[in-house]
């Protein structure tokens, strides 16, 4: 099934290019922009425990994959498959 809304959100979350070029963790401002909601609403959803997030010291970061899963769940869509993060050690 081709859902244009889910496709647009998916493109926004993934951005142009490959997932390896996109950050795994987003700031509250970045996540709010992607979700097209206000920063305040994003903070409220985090405080309510509705948005997946982690705290690193005073910083609040939202995992990109967690947002994809949250969107799918809230929209009643099938859960997206887990993106595999590939890492190669730098060549010397």
Helices and strands as residue ranges (DSSP letters): H 4-14, G 19-21, E 25-27, H 28-35, H 39-47, E 54-56, E 59-63, H 64-75
